[in-house]
Amino acid sequence: MTLDEAIHLAWEKSNEVNLADARVTTKKYELQSVKNNRYPDLKASGQYQRLTKASIDLKSNSNEDESDTKAPKVDQLVLGQINATLPIFSGFKLTNSIKVSDNLYQAETANALQTKEETAMRVINYFVTLYKAQKTVELLNENYKSAQQRVNDFTELEKNEIVPKNDLLKTQLQLSKVQLSLDKAKSDLNVVNYELTNLLKLGPKTKIDIQESDFAVFDMNNIPTDENPALENRKDLEALRFQEKASLANIKVARSGYYPSLSLIGGYTTLDLKNVVTVQNAMNFGIGLSYNLSDIFKNGTEVRVAKSKAKEVQNSEMMLTDYIKIQVQQALEDYDLAVKQNLVYTQAVEQATENYRILKDKYDNGLSDTNDLLEADVEQLSSKINKAVAKANVIQKYYNLLSVTGQLNQTFNLSKI
């Protein structure tokens, strides 16, 4: 599995990414729900009622001496209505509410991209750690075989009384130390492998083998040198900027309480009161005006709350900006240090290898003792492990630099998923 494949698999399977995407979908539906308020409210209602022994008193303009007519029998009522209301003006509340929801949707989208960026960096860290563990196990295995062969050789030499018993014990002690280091390295390897497979939602028995070539080749000429790319590309900062826009629009929503509401109204009514009256095709239309006078006094608090929340977001944005600058500077220093360490450890391998060769020749010629030989062997092993770790560190610090400058997603082509 290559690093690119692992990152895209994490973007697809990760619980954190799926949760972030679900939140984006929720905000999208909330935005659509607010936009639906632009459309008229249309309500239809109907009633059918049975009346029992209703007492009916009909008033008429007939002469007083005219004999009273018999009251009709009324035992049922049928009523049907359709009413429509279309908002025209509500103190710009609807327009600004849409702006609030739209900016919150954009902010959640940016947060989701930031989650993907952080998930990608987690995969990279696991990949690098797993690679280091595998190289350590590989080098310790080689050293264990050499140490075991040395023990076998010294056993035969001790039998023939060519070397003292003490030298054999030293080689056996070194073999035990290598065995302990190897067991610890294998344990670390298994733990990291499990953590990575768990993140990628692979089977718990899956073994991921990483080669150096599995790491994506990076462009050494495209390394950020300051915080400007971060201030332009960081999605968490972009999310706060959208939240700030939403909070400013929310102030206007709160101020809408100072204005009256105006709407178009219309309706249709049909009524049948048995044996008394029948009304059909009764249509009405007009303009509705409402004004909550108490809001003139109460709404000031709502406006101040909205302004205070906007101030909170602005302060959060400034704090995050300062933190990003520090992050970028730290990442630049870490990358520069990793490159320098890699050069030093590369030279150290050559020096340790040559040192071991010289001491081996001296030992074979009786010019150095077993302690010097074993010490040179340990230094050679340590230098090889340090070189493998340092090379992986350069890759890790490079990707970390891309992450803190907000350029990691585009490096792995987020549009592919």
N, C-alpha and C positions, 0 to 999 in steps of 0.2 A: 504493500500500500504506500503510495506516494503521499507527501505532505498535502498536495493540492486535493487529492482524493479524500483524505481524512478530514480536511476542513469543510469540503462540500457535504460530506456525510454528516458532520456535526451540525451544519446549518440545517440539514434536513431532519435530523433525528433529535437534536438537543431539546430537552424540556424547557430550558430558558428561552431558546429561540422560538419555540412553538407558543410559549406564553406571551412573548413580546408580539408575535404576529397576531395572536388572538386579541390582544389589547388594541392593536391597530384596527382590526376589523370592527371591534366595538365602537371605537371613536368614529369610524366611517359611518356606521349605522346611526350613531347619535347625531352626526352632522346632517344626515339625510332626514332624520326626524325633525330637527330644527327647521330645515328648509321646507318641510311639508306645511309648516305654519303659514306659509305665504298663500296657500290655497284656501278657498272658502270652506267654512264649516257648513255642512249640509246635514240636517237632521229630519227624519221622518218619524211620525208617531201616529198611533191610531188607538181608538178606544171603542169598546162596545159594552154598554151597561144596561142591565135590567133594572127597571124602576118598579117599586112595589107601592101601590095605593098612593100615588103622588097626588097631592092636593093642588089643583090648578085654578088660579084666579086670573082670568083674562080681563084686562082693562081696555075699554074702547071709548070712542067719542060719541057713542049713541046717546040719544035723548034719555033723560032720566026716567021718563015714563015708559020707555021701551022695555018689554019684558026680558028678563034675563034668559040668556041662552044656556043650554046645558053644557057643562065643562067637558072637554074631550078626554078620552081615556089615554093617558100617557104611561107607557110601560117599558120603553126602551130608548136609548140614546146612542147614536153612532157619530163618532167624531174622528176626522182624519186631518193631519197637518203636515206640511213640509215647510221648513224654515231654513234660510241660507243667510250666512253672515260672512262678509269679506272685509278683512282689516285694511284700512287705507292709511292710517297714520296712528302710530303709538309712541311718539317721541323717539323715533328711529330705533326702538327697542328690537324689532325683528331683524333689521339689517345688521345691527351690531351683535345680536345674538348669533347670527350666522357667522360673522367674523370670528367671534369667540370660539365657536365649535370648529370652524375650519382651521384656525391656528392650533387648537389643541390636537386636532387630527394630524396636522403636519408635525407637531412636536412629538406625538407618539410614534409616528413613522420614523423620525430621526432617532428616537430612543431605541426602536427596534434595530436600526442599522448599527447603533452603538453596541447593542447586545451581541449582534453578529460579529462585530469587531473584537469584542472581549472574548467571545467563544473561540474565534480563530486563534487568538493569542494563547488561550488555554491549550488548544490542540498543539500549537507550536512548542509551548513549554513542555508538554508531555512528550512530544516527539523527540525534542532535544534531550530531555532527561532519560528517555528510553534508549536513545542512541548512545549516550554516555554510559549507561549501565551495561548495554550489550558490548561495547568496546572494552569496558573494564573487565567483564567476565571473559571475553575473548583473550585479552592480554594476560589475565591471571591464569587462565587455562594453559596457555603456552608456558608461562613461568612455572606453573605447577609441574608440568611434564619435565622441564629442565631441572627443577629442584628434586624431583623424584629420581631422575636419572643420576643426579649428583649423589644422592643418598646411596643408590645402588653401587656407584663407582667407589664411593668412600667405604662402603661396607666390605667390598672386596679388598681394597687397599689396607683396611684395618685388620682383616684376617691375615693378610700377608705381612702385617706389622710395618707397612710402609708409612702409614699415617697414624697418629695417636688416636686413642678412643675419644678424646676430647673433641677432635676435629669432626669425627663422625656424628657426635652428639650435636654439634653446632649445625651441621647440614640437616639433621633430622628436625631440629628446632625451627630452622627456617622453613622447612617443608610444612610443619604444623601451622606456622604463621600464615603461609600462603593459603593453606587449606581453610583457615578461619576467614581470611579476607575473601576468598572465593565463595564461601558459603554466604557471607554477608552480602556480597555483590549479587549473587543469584536471588537472594531474598528481596533485595531492593528492586531488582529487575522484574520479579513477579508482581510486586506491589504496583509499580508504575504501569506495567502492561495491563493489569486489571483495571486501574483507574482510567486508562485511555480507552479500553474496550467498553467500559461502562458508559463513558461519555458518548461514544459512537454507537451505543446500543447494539453491540456485537455480543456473541455468546461468551460466557465467562471463561471458557476454555480456549478461546481464540488466542493465538500467539502471533504478535505482529513483529515481523523482522524488518529492521530499518537499515538501509544502506546509506552511505553519505550521498550517493547520487539521487536518493529519494527526496532530498531537500530541493525545493525550487531554486534555480539559479537566479541570483539577484544581481541587479545592475549596480555596480560599484560607483557609477557616475551619477546615480540618481539618489544620493544620500542627502537627506535634509541637513541644513547647516544652521537653522535658526527656528524660532517659534512661529514664523509667519504662516507656513503651511498648516500648522495645527490650528491657528485661529481661524483659518478659512475652512478647514475640512472636518474638524472634530464634531461628531454628531451629537454628543452630549451638550456641547456649547450651542450648537444649532437648535437643539430642542429647547434650551432655556430662552433663546432669542424668540422662538415662536410663542413660548409661554408668556414672555413679556408683552408681545403684541396682543395676545389673548387677554391679558390682565388690563391693558390700556383700553381695549374694546369693552371690557367688562365695566369700566368706569362709566362709559357712555350708556351702557345698559342700565346702570344704577340711576343715572341722571334722567332717564326716560320717564321716571316716576313724576317728574316735575311737569310733564306735559299731559294734555287730555288725550283720550283715545277716540278715533273717528273710524266708523265702519259703515259699509253699505249693508242694508238688510232687505230681505224680501221673503215672501212666503205665499203659501197657498193653503186654503182651508175649505173643507167640506163638512157639513153638519146636517144631521137628520134627527130631530126630536119628534118622535112619532105622533102624528095627528095634531102637531102644533106648528112646527116650522121646519123648512128644508132650505139649506144654504148650499149653493154649488158655485164653483169657479170664483170663489172669493180670494182674489189675489191682492197682495200688498207689497209695497216697496218704499224705501226711504233711506234716511241717514240716521245712524245712531251715534250719540255723543255721550261719553262718560268721563268724569273727572273726579278722582278721589282727592278731595280737598285736604284730607289729613296728611297726604303724602308731602305736601308743601313743608310740613313741620317734621315729619318722620323720616323722609327720604335722605335728609342730610347725613344721617348715621350710615345708611347703606353706601352712600358715595364715599364717605371717609374710610369705610371698611375696604371697599374696592381699591382706593388709592393706596392704602396700607399694604394690601396684598401685592399690588404692582411694585411697590418699593421693596418688598421682600424678594421678589423675583429679580429685580435689578441688582440688588446686593448679592444674591446668589450667583448671578452671571459674572459680576466683577470678581467674586471669590474664586469661581471656577477658572476664569481667565488667568488670574495670578497663579493658581495651582498648575494649570497647563504649562505655563512658562517654566515653572520649576521642574515639572516632569520632563519637558523637552531637554532642558539643560542637563538634567541627570542622565537621560537616555543618551545624549551626545557624549557625555563623559564616559559612560559605561561602554559604549561602542568603541570609542577611541582606546580605552584601557584594554578591551578584549583583543583588539587588533595588535596592540603592543605586546600583550602577553603571549599571543599566538606566535609572534616572531621570536620572542625569547625562548619559549618552550620548544620551538622547532630547532633552534640552535642547541638547546639543552640536550635533546635526543642525540644529536651528532656527538656532542661532548661526552655524554654518558656512555654511548656505545664505544667510542674510542677509548675512554677511560677503562671500561671493562676489558676491552681487548688487550690493552697494555698490561693490566694487572693479571690477566689470565696468563699471558706470556711470562710475566715475572714469577707467578705462582708455579707454573710448570718448570721453571728454571730454579726454583727454590729461593727466589729473591723477595717473596712476599708471603704472608701467612693466610690462613683460611679466613680470618676476620676481614682482611682487606678484600678478598675475592667476593665474599658474601655481601659485604657492604656495597661494593661496586655493582653487583647484580641487582640489589634492591634499588639503587639509584637509577639504574638503567630501566627497570620496570616502572618506577615512579615517573620518570621523564616521558616514557611512552604513553602512560595513562594521562599525564598532564597535557601532552600534545593533543591527544584525541579530544579531551574535554575542552581545551582552549579553542580548537577549531570549531567545535559545536557552539561554544559560547559566542563566537563572532557572528554566526548565523542567527543565534537567538537574540543577541543584542541589536542586530540589524533590524530584525522583524519587530522587536520591541520599539525601536525608534520609529518605524513606520506606523506602529499602533498608536503611539502617543501623539503623532502628527496627523492621525486620521486618514492614513493612506493604505491601510492593510487590506480592506475589503476590495478595493479596486485592483490591488496586486494579484488577488486570487479570483478576480472576475466574478463578482457577486451575481451578475446578471445571468450566469449559467444555471442558477437554481430556480 
